[in-house]
Amino acid sequence: MQSPHFPAADELPIHAELPNPFLRPDGKRIASPREWKPLREHWLALVLHYQYGNLPPLPRAVQAEKHDETELGDLKAIRTEYQLHIETPVPVSTRLLLFRPRQRGRRPAIIDGDLCWGEPKGEIVEEVMRRGYMLAFFDRTHIAPDSAERQGVYEAHPDYEGGRLAAWAWGYHRVVDFLLTLPDVHPKRIVATGHSRGGKTALLAGATDERIALTAPNNSGCGGAGCYRYQAPGSETIADILRNFPFWFHPRFQQFVGRVERLPFDQHIVKALVAPRAQLSTEALADLWANPEGTQVTYLAAKEVYRFLRAEERIGIWFREGGHEHSLADWQALLDFADWQLLGKPPARAFDRLAFPQREGVFSWRAP
């Protein structure tokens, strides 16, 4: 498929409902799953151009320097602290904590970039270890600061224009590079998760790296699993997020403030970029700012792509009571879904249960 043309927002057509993911740039509708791959590349180019910016260039290498190792006797696990060195023109490094069960064998590994908010709670580490997963917690703000300052990967690549979400997603990919060097990591069972802005990052990381087998954003809202065109009352809008955090996105995204109907995609397209790999959104019903109802909308729309690719059961959504946090309950839901998708264990809970009435007029198209 030819490289897409990127008009300015004023030149883009109006899409009152969610854009149809099955339409090619020439307006023709695809009919076979084998036609999805080139169309997926078109959507990826649009999403990166208008919203996040491209990811930084690949590094020359990734090396891990071990700093400390501790036995977690009660958990029958090992905690290892690394400094992950990423070989770029100006070196970039990040702190990484790796928790692993003592049992032998190759294991699934979960990556979370939220170490900047503190180490994972003991109850979460205990649950992940009990379930037989490895847990890699790294600090995404060492890759790029959560501010407008151009440090980290921006010093390594002074001309780089991508926003922080793209830079942080690149950080997830570098952790994947490292994990794939470990003999006890199963290379086909890598999970990316994160909370809030970390959830936005995890979704983009999964959309842009097919080595990630399961993508699981938590309470990710605007710029993540939420919907731009359907904003439930009290939810964060494009104007809100760009007023507070313009540096998370490419500057081109600013042109859609007040003109969301000109946006050539919505976040169901970002979710569709993950297909047919596994994907789960975990949401809190009282977290109105993160637009849980809009996240249900994008889930239902992206599910049409999964259905088209004969992978309908590989996308899920799960709601809980409560507010904006990455709770033990969220982790337990993620582990249940991962057990199902990666290990073939039937789940004890449903991952297609809706929390809100389905809205009319949000999208009228269906899978071919």
C-alpha positions in Angstrom: 0.0 0.0 0.0 1.4 3.4 -0.9 2.5 5.9 1.8 -0.5 7.9 3.0 -1.0 11.6 2.4 -1.3 13.6 5.6 -3.6 16.6 5.1 -4.1 19.3 7.7 -7.1 18.9 9.9 -9.2 21.4 7.9 -8.7 19.3 4.8 -9.7 16.0 6.4 -13.3 14.7 6.0 -15.8 14.8 8.9 -16.5 11.5 10.6 -19.4 12.0 13.0 -19.3 8.3 14.0 -16.2 6.2 14.7 -14.2 5.8 11.5 -14.6 2.5 9.7 -11.4 0.4 10.2 -12.2 -1.7 7.2 -12.0 1.1 4.6 -8.9 1.5 2.6 -7.5 4.9 1.7 -9.2 4.7 -1.7 -12.6 4.2 0.1 -13.0 0.5 -0.8 -13.9 -2.0 1.9 -11.6 -5.0 2.5 -13.2 -8.4 2.4 -10.6 -10.9 3.5 -8.4 -11.1 6.6 -5.3 -11.3 4.4 -6.1 -7.7 3.4 -5.8 -6.4 7.0 -2.0 -6.3 7.2 -1.4 -3.6 4.6 -4.5 -1.6 5.9 -3.1 -2.0 9.4 0.1 -0.3 8.3 -1.9 2.6 6.9 -3.8 3.1 10.2 -0.5 2.9 12.2 1.0 5.6 10.0 -2.0 7.8 10.6 -2.1 7.3 14.3 1.6 8.0 14.7 1.6 11.0 12.4 -1.4 12.8 13.9 -1.4 11.8 17.5 1.8 10.3 19.1 4.6 10.9 16.6 7.0 8.1 15.5 8.9 6.1 18.0 12.7 6.9 18.4 15.2 5.0 16.2 16.2 1.5 17.3 19.3 1.4 19.5 22.5 -0.3 18.7 22.1 -2.6 21.7 20.6 -3.0 25.2 22.8 -4.2 28.1 21.7 -5.0 31.7 24.0 -4.2 34.6 23.0 -6.1 37.8 23.1 -3.9 41.0 21.5 -6.1 43.6 19.8 -9.4 44.1 17.6 -10.4 47.1 15.8 -13.6 48.1 12.2 -13.1 48.9 11.9 -16.1 51.1 8.2 -15.9 51.9 7.3 -15.6 48.2 9.8 -18.2 47.0 11.0 -15.5 44.6 14.0 -13.4 43.7 14.1 -9.7 43.3 16.9 -8.4 41.1 17.7 -4.7 40.5 19.3 -3.7 37.1 20.4 -0.6 35.4 19.3 -1.1 31.8 21.8 0.6 29.4 20.4 1.5 26.0 23.1 2.2 23.4 22.1 5.4 21.6 24.3 8.3 20.4 23.9 9.7 23.9 23.5 6.8 26.3 20.1 6.3 27.9 19.5 4.1 30.9 16.6 3.2 33.2 16.2 1.4 36.5 14.5 -2.0 36.3 13.3 -4.3 39.0 12.8 -8.0 38.0 10.8 -10.3 40.3 10.9 -14.0 39.3 9.5 -17.1 40.9 12.1 -19.7 42.0 10.4 -22.5 40.0 12.3 -23.7 37.0 11.1 -23.4 33.4 10.3 -20.6 30.9 7.7 -18.2 32.3 5.4 -15.4 31.1 6.7 -12.0 31.9 4.7 -8.8 32.6 6.3 -5.4 31.9 5.1 -2.3 33.8 6.7 1.1 33.3 5.3 2.7 36.5 8.3 2.4 38.7 8.4 6.2 38.8 5.5 6.0 41.2 7.3 3.6 43.5 7.9 -0.1 43.7 4.9 -2.5 43.2 3.0 -3.2 46.4 3.9 -6.4 48.1 0.4 -7.9 47.7 0.7 -7.4 43.9 4.2 -9.0 43.7 2.9 -11.9 45.9 0.0 -12.5 43.5 2.1 -12.3 40.4 4.7 -14.7 41.9 2.0 -17.1 43.1 0.6 -17.3 39.6 4.0 -18.2 38.1 4.7 -14.9 36.2 7.8 -12.8 36.1 7.4 -9.0 36.8 9.6 -6.4 35.2 9.0 -2.9 36.7 11.0 -0.1 35.1 11.0 3.7 35.3 9.7 5.2 32.0 10.7 8.7 33.2 14.4 7.7 32.9 13.7 7.2 29.2 12.1 10.6 28.9 11.0 13.0 31.7 7.3 13.5 32.3 7.7 17.2 31.4 8.5 19.3 28.4 12.3 19.0 29.1 14.1 17.3 26.3 16.2 14.9 28.2 16.8 11.1 28.0 16.1 9.9 24.5 15.6 13.5 23.3 19.3 14.2 24.1 20.2 11.1 22.2 18.2 12.2 19.2 17.9 16.0 19.2 15.7 16.1 16.1 13.2 13.6 17.5 9.7 15.0 17.5 7.6 12.3 19.0 5.7 12.9 22.3 6.4 11.3 25.6 3.9 8.4 25.1 5.9 7.4 22.0 9.2 7.7 23.8 7.9 5.7 26.8 6.5 3.0 24.5 10.0 2.7 23.0 11.2 2.1 26.5 8.8 -0.8 26.9 10.3 -2.2 23.7 13.8 -2.0 25.1 12.7 -4.0 28.2 11.3 -6.6 25.8 14.8 -6.7 24.2 16.3 -7.4 27.6 13.8 -10.0 28.6 14.3 -12.0 25.4 17.9 -12.5 26.4 16.9 -14.3 29.6 16.6 -18.1 29.3 13.6 -18.3 31.8 11.4 -15.9 29.9 8.9 -17.4 27.4 9.4 -15.3 24.2 5.8 -15.7 23.1 4.2 -14.8 26.5 5.2 -11.2 27.1 2.6 -8.8 28.6 2.6 -5.0 28.7 0.6 -3.2 31.3 0.5 0.2 33.1 -1.8 2.6 34.9 -3.2 5.9 33.7 -0.5 7.6 31.6 1.3 4.3 32.0 -1.7 2.6 30.5 -1.8 4.9 27.6 1.9 4.0 27.1 1.3 0.3 27.4 -1.5 0.4 24.7 0.8 2.2 22.3 3.7 -0.2 23.1 1.5 -3.2 22.3 0.2 -1.5 19.1 3.7 -1.0 17.8 5.5 -4.2 18.9 4.2 -7.6 17.8 6.5 -9.3 20.3 4.0 -8.2 23.0 1.5 -11.1 23.3 -0.9 -9.4 25.6 -1.6 -5.6 26.0 -3.4 -4.5 29.1 -3.9 -0.8 29.8 -5.5 0.1 33.1 -7.7 3.2 33.6 -5.9 4.7 30.6 -8.7 7.1 29.4 -8.0 9.9 27.0 -5.1 9.1 24.7 -5.4 5.5 25.8 -8.3 3.1 25.6 -10.9 5.9 25.9 -12.9 7.4 23.1 -12.5 10.9 21.7 -15.8 11.1 19.9 -17.9 9.7 22.7 -17.1 11.6 25.9 -19.2 10.6 28.9 -20.0 13.5 31.3 -17.0 14.4 33.4 -14.4 12.7 31.2 -11.1 14.1 29.9 -11.2 15.6 26.4 -8.5 16.4 23.9 -8.6 20.0 25.0 -8.1 19.0 28.6 -5.2 16.7 28.1 -3.4 19.0 25.7 -3.8 21.9 28.0 -2.2 20.0 30.8 0.2 17.6 29.1 0.8 18.7 25.5 4.3 17.1 25.5 2.7 13.6 25.7 1.7 13.9 22.1 3.1 15.1 18.8 2.4 18.9 18.3 0.2 18.0 15.3 -2.4 16.6 17.6 -3.2 20.2 18.8 -5.1 20.9 15.5 -7.9 18.6 16.6 -8.9 20.6 19.7 -12.5 21.4 19.1 -12.5 19.5 15.8 -12.5 15.9 16.9 -14.9 15.0 14.0 -11.9 15.7 11.7 -9.7 13.1 13.4 -9.3 10.3 10.8 -9.3 7.7 13.5 -10.4 7.1 17.1 -8.9 4.9 19.8 -10.7 1.8 18.6 -8.2 2.0 15.7 -5.2 2.0 18.2 -6.8 -1.1 19.8 -7.3 -2.7 16.4 -3.5 -2.3 15.8 -3.0 -4.9 18.5 -5.2 -7.5 16.8 -5.2 -10.4 16.6 -2.9 -10.5 19.7 -4.6 -10.5 23.1 -5.8 -7.3 24.7 -7.6 -6.4 27.9 -8.9 -3.1 29.2 -9.4 -2.9 33.0 -11.6 0.0 34.1 -13.0 1.6 37.3 -16.6 2.7 37.2 -16.1 5.7 39.5 -13.0 6.9 37.4 -15.1 9.2 35.3 -12.2 11.3 34.1 -10.8 8.1 32.4 -14.1 7.7 30.5 -14.9 4.1 31.3 -18.1 4.3 29.2 -16.1 5.6 26.2 -13.6 2.7 26.8 -16.5 0.3 26.4 -17.3 2.0 23.1 -13.8 1.5 21.7 -13.8 -2.1 23.0 -17.0 -2.9 21.1 -15.7 -1.2 17.9 -12.3 -2.8 18.0 -14.0 -6.2 18.7 -15.3 -6.0 15.1 -11.7 -6.1 13.9 -11.0 -9.1 16.2 -14.1 -10.8 14.8 -13.0 -10.1 11.3 -9.6 -11.8 12.1 -11.4 -14.7 13.8 -9.9 -13.7 17.1 -13.0 -12.4 18.9 -12.2 -14.0 22.3 -8.8 -12.4 22.3 -10.1 -8.9 23.3 -11.7 -8.3 26.7 -12.9 -5.7 29.0 -13.4 -5.8 32.8 -15.0 -3.3 35.1 -14.8 -2.9 38.9 -16.2 -0.5 41.5 -13.9 2.2 42.7 -11.7 4.9 41.5 -8.4 5.7 39.8 -5.8 3.1 40.9 -4.0 0.0 39.7 -5.5 -2.2 42.4 -4.9 -5.8 43.3 -8.3 -6.6 41.8 -7.1 -5.2 38.4 -4.0 -7.3 38.6 -6.0 -10.4 39.4 -8.3 -9.8 36.4 -5.2 -9.3 34.2 -3.7 -12.6 35.5 -6.9 -14.4 34.9 -7.1 -13.1 31.3 -3.4 -13.9 30.8 -3.9 -17.5 32.1 -6.6 -17.9 29.6 -5.0 -16.3 26.6 -1.3 -17.4 27.1 -1.7 -20.6 29.1 -5.1 -21.9 27.9 -6.7 -22.0 31.3 -10.5 -21.4 31.1 -11.3 -18.2 33.0 -13.6 -18.1 36.1 -14.9 -14.7 35.1 -16.4 -13.1 32.0 -14.3 -10.6 30.0 -17.1 -9.5 27.7 -19.6 -8.2 30.3 -20.7 -4.6 29.6 -21.2 -2.0 32.3 -23.2 0.5 30.3 -26.1 0.4 27.8 -24.9 0.2 24.2 -25.1 3.6 22.5 -26.9 4.1 19.2 -25.2 6.0 16.4 -21.6 5.6 17.6 -20.7 3.3 14.7 -23.0 1.7 12.1 -20.4 -0.5 10.3 -19.6 -4.1 11.1 -17.0 -6.6 10.2 -17.2 -7.7 6.6 
